[in-house]
Amino acid sequence: MAGEEIAATRVAAHGLAGDRAHTLVDGREGGGRLSARAVPGVLEWAATYPDHPDDALEAVDPPPPLVTAPDGRCFGFDDPTLPGALAADLDRPIALRRLPSGDHDRRGTVLVTFEATRRAVEDALGRPLELRRFRPNLHLELDAAPFAEEAWADRRIEVGEVTLRVRERCERCAVPTRDPGRPRERWPELLRWLFGEREGTFGAIAEVERAGRVAGGERVGVWE
């Protein structure tokens, strides 16, 4: 669903607290986890934890989120009418799944993006580039050149109480081409530029080496 900007969070061995702890499943025969790549309309929905803001959210066993529809209606994740409302909007049967440790493609990792790189891509394309398109877990502003992270495999990043080890560059799918405010509209030139100039990557996948709390404004260190 739509990304949410938060001021602080807790990072556990499996990743950020609450990240992908509740997912949608395509209810048709053989259907798997519902992806915004296949059904961009899901990005018009939002899921938040209003009673457990920021780092008050428990990383091990997060509560059910509050889900908000595009028309403003709100549902608890355990509301029996939620699957029907989702199905009516997304035009397919929907089932709900809860996995407290997160339904991640790469368990024990976080997606990290970098402000210098975002600005460089924005300048190259000549139009505003919203960070929400890339759905990072952490966004860092460093004293480093644009795209420096592309050569940081195996380096450690320390921010707040958390230590991460960079595993690899993050190859992007089509989701960043969707406008966060109008996800059914596409900007294919963004993905074409990334593949033409940066081998299709933006940001880095990092493993969690030390869990803890991280908040906006904290100092960041990068070392080999």
Secondary structure as a PSIPRED ss2 file (coil, helix, strand):
# PSIPRED VFORMAT (PSIPRED V4.0)

   1 M C   1.000  0.000  0.000
   2 A E   0.000  0.000  1.000
   3 G C   1.000  0.000  0.000
   4 E C   1.000  0.000  0.000
   5 E C   1.000  0.000  0.000
   6 I C   1.000  0.000  0.000
   7 A C   1.000  0.000  0.000
   8 A E   0.000  0.000  1.000
   9 T E   0.000  0.000  1.000
  10 R E   0.000  0.000  1.000
  11 V E   0.000  0.000  1.000
  12 A E   0.000  0.000  1.000
  13 A C   1.000  0.000  0.000
  14 H C   1.000  0.000  0.000
  15 G E   0.000  0.000  1.000
  16 L E   0.000  0.000  1.000
  17 A C   1.000  0.000  0.000
  18 G C   1.000  0.000  0.000
  19 D C   1.000  0.000  0.000
  20 R C   1.000  0.000  0.000
  21 A C   1.000  0.000  0.000
  22 H E   0.000  0.000  1.000
  23 T E   0.000  0.000  1.000
  24 L E   0.000  0.000  1.000
  25 V E   0.000  0.000  1.000
  26 D E   0.000  0.000  1.000
  27 G C   1.000  0.000  0.000
  28 R C   1.000  0.000  0.000
  29 E C   1.000  0.000  0.000
  30 G C   1.000  0.000  0.000
  31 G C   1.000  0.000  0.000
  32 G C   1.000  0.000  0.000
  33 R E   0.000  0.000  1.000
  34 L C   1.000  0.000  0.000
  35 S C   1.000  0.000  0.000
  36 A C   1.000  0.000  0.000
  37 R C   1.000  0.000  0.000
  38 A C   1.000  0.000  0.000
  39 V C   1.000  0.000  0.000
  40 P H   0.000  1.000  0.000
  41 G H   0.000  1.000  0.000
  42 V H   0.000  1.000  0.000
  43 L H   0.000  1.000  0.000
  44 E H   0.000  1.000  0.000
  45 W C   1.000  0.000  0.000
  46 A E   0.000  0.000  1.000
  47 A E   0.000  0.000  1.000
  48 T E   0.000  0.000  1.000
  49 Y C   1.000  0.000  0.000
  50 P C   1.000  0.000  0.000
  51 D C   1.000  0.000  0.000
  52 H C   1.000  0.000  0.000
  53 P C   1.000  0.000  0.000
  54 D H   0.000  1.000  0.000
  55 D H   0.000  1.000  0.000
  56 A H   0.000  1.000  0.000
  57 L C   1.000  0.000  0.000
  58 E C   1.000  0.000  0.000
  59 A C   1.000  0.000  0.000
  60 V C   1.000  0.000  0.000
  61 D C   1.000  0.000  0.000
  62 P C   1.000  0.000  0.000
  63 P C   1.000  0.000  0.000
  64 P C   1.000  0.000  0.000
  65 P C   1.000  0.000  0.000
  66 L E   0.000  0.000  1.000
  67 V E   0.000  0.000  1.000
  68 T E   0.000  0.000  1.000
  69 A C   1.000  0.000  0.000
  70 P C   1.000  0.000  0.000
  71 D C   1.000  0.000  0.000
  72 G C   1.000  0.000  0.000
  73 R C   1.000  0.000  0.000
  74 C E   0.000  0.000  1.000
  75 F E   0.000  0.000  1.000
  76 G E   0.000  0.000  1.000
  77 F C   1.000  0.000  0.000
  78 D C   1.000  0.000  0.000
  79 D C   1.000  0.000  0.000
  80 P C   1.000  0.000  0.000
  81 T C   1.000  0.000  0.000
  82 L H   0.000  1.000  0.000
  83 P H   0.000  1.000  0.000
  84 G H   0.000  1.000  0.000
  85 A H   0.000  1.000  0.000
  86 L H   0.000  1.000  0.000
  87 A H   0.000  1.000  0.000
  88 A H   0.000  1.000  0.000
  89 D H   0.000  1.000  0.000
  90 L H   0.000  1.000  0.000
  91 D C   1.000  0.000  0.000
  92 R C   1.000  0.000  0.000
  93 P C   1.000  0.000  0.000
  94 I E   0.000  0.000  1.000
  95 A E   0.000  0.000  1.000
  96 L E   0.000  0.000  1.000
  97 R E   0.000  0.000  1.000
  98 R E   0.000  0.000  1.000
  99 L C   1.000  0.000  0.000
 100 P C   1.000  0.000  0.000
 101 S C   1.000  0.000  0.000
 102 G C   1.000  0.000  0.000
 103 D C   1.000  0.000  0.000
 104 H C   1.000  0.000  0.000
 105 D C   1.000  0.000  0.000
 106 R C   1.000  0.000  0.000
 107 R C   1.000  0.000  0.000
 108 G C   1.000  0.000  0.000
 109 T E   0.000  0.000  1.000
 110 V E   0.000  0.000  1.000
 111 L E   0.000  0.000  1.000
 112 V E   0.000  0.000  1.000
 113 T E   0.000  0.000  1.000
 114 F E   0.000  0.000  1.000
 115 E H   0.000  1.000  0.000
 116 A H   0.000  1.000  0.000
 117 T H   0.000  1.000  0.000
 118 R H   0.000  1.000  0.000
 119 R H   0.000  1.000  0.000
 120 A H   0.000  1.000  0.000
 121 V H   0.000  1.000  0.000
 122 E H   0.000  1.000  0.000
 123 D H   0.000  1.000  0.000
 124 A H   0.000  1.000  0.000
 125 L H   0.000  1.000  0.000
 126 G C   1.000  0.000  0.000
 127 R C   1.000  0.000  0.000
 128 P C   1.000  0.000  0.000
 129 L C   1.000  0.000  0.000
 130 E C   1.000  0.000  0.000
 131 L H   0.000  1.000  0.000
 132 R H   0.000  1.000  0.000
 133 R H   0.000  1.000  0.000
 134 F C   1.000  0.000  0.000
 135 R C   1.000  0.000  0.000
 136 P C   1.000  0.000  0.000
 137 N C   1.000  0.000  0.000
 138 L E   0.000  0.000  1.000
 139 H E   0.000  0.000  1.000
 140 L E   0.000  0.000  1.000
 141 E C   1.000  0.000  0.000
 142 L C   1.000  0.000  0.000
 143 D C   1.000  0.000  0.000
 144 A C   1.000  0.000  0.000
 145 A C   1.000  0.000  0.000
 146 P C   1.000  0.000  0.000
 147 F C   1.000  0.000  0.000
 148 A H   0.000  1.000  0.000
 149 E H   0.000  1.000  0.000
 150 E H   0.000  1.000  0.000
 151 A H   0.000  1.000  0.000
 152 W C   1.000  0.000  0.000
 153 A C   1.000  0.000  0.000
 154 D C   1.000  0.000  0.000
 155 R C   1.000  0.000  0.000
 156 R E   0.000  0.000  1.000
 157 I E   0.000  0.000  1.000
 158 E E   0.000  0.000  1.000
 159 V E   0.000  0.000  1.000
 160 G C   1.000  0.000  0.000
 161 E C   1.000  0.000  0.000
 162 V E   0.000  0.000  1.000
 163 T E   0.000  0.000  1.000
 164 L E   0.000  0.000  1.000
 165 R E   0.000  0.000  1.000
 166 V E   0.000  0.000  1.000
 167 R E   0.000  0.000  1.000
 168 E E   0.000  0.000  1.000
 169 R E   0.000  0.000  1.000
 170 C E   0.000  0.000  1.000
 171 E E   0.000  0.000  1.000
 172 R C   1.000  0.000  0.000
 173 C C   1.000  0.000  0.000
 174 A C   1.000  0.000  0.000
 175 V H   0.000  1.000  0.000
 176 P H   0.000  1.000  0.000
 177 T H   0.000  1.000  0.000
 178 R E   0.000  0.000  1.000
 179 D C   1.000  0.000  0.000
 180 P C   1.000  0.000  0.000
 181 G C   1.000  0.000  0.000
 182 R C   1.000  0.000  0.000
 183 P C   1.000  0.000  0.000
 184 R C   1.000  0.000  0.000
 185 E C   1.000  0.000  0.000
 186 R E   0.000  0.000  1.000
 187 W C   1.000  0.000  0.000
 188 P H   0.000  1.000  0.000
 189 E H   0.000  1.000  0.000
 190 L H   0.000  1.000  0.000
 191 L H   0.000  1.000  0.000
 192 R H   0.000  1.000  0.000
 193 W H   0.000  1.000  0.000
 194 L H   0.000  1.000  0.000
 195 F H   0.000  1.000  0.000
 196 G H   0.000  1.000  0.000
 197 E H   0.000  1.000  0.000
 198 R H   0.000  1.000  0.000
 199 E C   1.000  0.000  0.000
 200 G C   1.000  0.000  0.000
 201 T E   0.000  0.000  1.000
 202 F E   0.000  0.000  1.000
 203 G E   0.000  0.000  1.000
 204 A E   0.000  0.000  1.000
 205 I E   0.000  0.000  1.000
 206 A E   0.000  0.000  1.000
 207 E E   0.000  0.000  1.000
 208 V E   0.000  0.000  1.000
 209 E E   0.000  0.000  1.000
 210 R E   0.000  0.000  1.000
 211 A C   1.000  0.000  0.000
 212 G E   0.000  0.000  1.000
 213 R E   0.000  0.000  1.000
 214 V E   0.000  0.000  1.000
 215 A E   0.000  0.000  1.000
 216 G C   1.000  0.000  0.000
 217 G C   1.000  0.000  0.000
 218 E C   1.000  0.000  0.000
 219 R C   1.000  0.000  0.000
 220 V E   0.000  0.000  1.000
 221 G E   0.000  0.000  1.000
 222 V E   0.000  0.000  1.000
 223 W E   0.000  0.000  1.000
 224 E C   1.000  0.000  0.000
